[in-house]
Amino acid sequence: ELRAFVKLHPASTEARYHLGRALLRQRNWEAARETLRETVRLDPAYLEPRFALVSLAMARRAYAQALQEADTILDISPNNEIAQLNRMAALRALGRFPEAHQILTALRKDNPQSPSLDLELAFLHLTEGKPQQAEKLLRPLY
């Protein structure tokens, strides 16, 4: 069992991370959050538990917390596209549409042929109540 292993090896960030993921799968949100937080306390540069904390915050609709976690990842790894997308999703959920657009514009500039970024932008347009703009992006993907 992972809990027993973590007790025997309290400095093992890898074991703590996997325990946190297991707790997430069990929907034991608070224990998962505490375990993942302890993991990043022990190894601040370990990104996987930070991404798990973003996902947990988004799932719990704690969008400001998700934004803070994504920003922390970007402080460590400024060009991390996944963290940028997580930041954009949190901003979108918070209704901070201009900032979300800035991120997507920059990402699409670097990856102009990316259907996944077109989907993200279409979803942002739908969230803003702009279905015609979303349709323009979605139509070529049919």
FENJO-V45434 format. One record per residue. N is the residue number from 0. RES is the residue in one letter. SS is DSSP state (hx for helix, st for strand, lp for the rest). D_FIRST is the distance of its C-alpha to the first C-alpha in Angstrom with 1 decimal. Layout:
{{N,RES,SS,D_FIRST} {N,RES,SS,D_FIRST}}
This chain:
{{0,E,lp,0.0} {1,L,hx,3.8} {2,R,hx,5.6} {3,A,hx,5.6} {4,F,hx,6.5} {5,V,hx,8.9} {6,K,hx,10.3} {7,L,hx,11.0} {8,H,lp,12.4} {9,P,lp,13.9} {10,A,lp,16.4} {11,S,lp,14.2} {12,T,hx,15.5} {13,E,hx,14.0} {14,A,hx,10.4} {15,R,hx,11.7} {16,Y,hx,13.6} {17,H,hx,10.9} {18,L,hx,9.1} {19,G,hx,12.7} {20,R,hx,13.3} {21,A,hx,10.6} {22,L,hx,12.1} {23,L,hx,15.4} {24,R,hx,14.9} {25,Q,lp,14.1} {26,R,lp,17.3} {27,N,lp,16.1} {28,W,hx,18.7} {29,E,hx,19.1} {30,A,hx,15.6} {31,A,hx,15.3} {32,R,hx,18.7} {33,E,hx,18.0} {34,T,hx,14.9} {35,L,hx,17.1} {36,R,hx,20.1} {37,E,hx,18.4} {38,T,hx,17.6} {39,V,hx,21.2} {40,R,hx,22.5} {41,L,hx,20.9} {42,D,lp,22.2} {43,P,lp,25.0} {44,A,lp,25.9} {45,Y,lp,22.5} {46,L,hx,23.7} {47,E,hx,20.8} {48,P,hx,19.3} {49,R,hx,22.9} {50,F,hx,23.5} {51,A,hx,20.5} {52,L,hx,22.2} {53,V,hx,25.4} {54,S,hx,24.1} {55,L,hx,22.6} {56,A,hx,25.9} {57,M,hx,27.9} {58,A,hx,26.0} {59,R,lp,26.7} {60,R,lp,30.2} {61,A,lp,30.0} {62,Y,hx,32.3} {63,A,hx,33.6} {64,Q,hx,30.1} {65,A,hx,29.3} {66,L,hx,32.6} {67,Q,hx,31.8} {68,E,hx,28.4} {69,A,hx,30.3} {70,D,hx,33.1} {71,T,hx,30.7} {72,I,hx,29.4} {73,L,hx,33.1} {74,D,hx,33.9} {75,I,hx,31.6} {76,S,lp,32.4} {77,P,lp,35.8} {78,N,lp,36.3} {79,N,lp,33.0} {80,E,hx,34.1} {81,I,hx,30.9} {82,A,hx,31.0} {83,Q,hx,34.6} {84,L,hx,34.0} {85,N,hx,31.3} {86,R,hx,34.0} {87,M,hx,36.6} {88,A,hx,34.5} {89,A,hx,34.0} {90,L,hx,37.7} {91,R,hx,38.7} {92,A,hx,36.7} {93,L,lp,38.5} {94,G,lp,41.8} {95,R,lp,42.5} {96,F,hx,44.0} {97,P,hx,46.2} {98,E,hx,43.3} {99,A,hx,41.2} {100,H,hx,44.3} {101,Q,hx,44.6} {102,I,hx,41.2} {103,L,hx,41.7} {104,T,hx,45.2} {105,A,hx,44.0} {106,L,hx,41.3} {107,R,hx,43.8} {108,K,hx,46.3} {109,D,hx,43.9} {110,N,lp,42.9} {111,P,lp,45.9} {112,Q,lp,45.0} {113,S,lp,41.5} {114,P,hx,41.3} {115,S,hx,38.0} {116,L,hx,39.8} {117,D,hx,42.7} {118,L,hx,40.3} {119,E,hx,38.9} {120,L,hx,42.5} {121,A,hx,43.6} {122,F,hx,40.8} {123,L,hx,41.9} {124,H,hx,45.5} {125,L,hx,44.5} {126,T,hx,42.7} {127,E,hx,46.0} {128,G,lp,48.0} {129,K,lp,49.6} {130,P,hx,49.2} {131,Q,hx,52.1} {132,Q,hx,50.6} {133,A,hx,47.2} {134,E,hx,49.2} {135,K,hx,50.9} {136,L,hx,47.6} {137,L,hx,46.1} {138,R,hx,49.2} {139,P,lp,49.1} {140,L,lp,45.5} {141,Y,lp,46.5}}
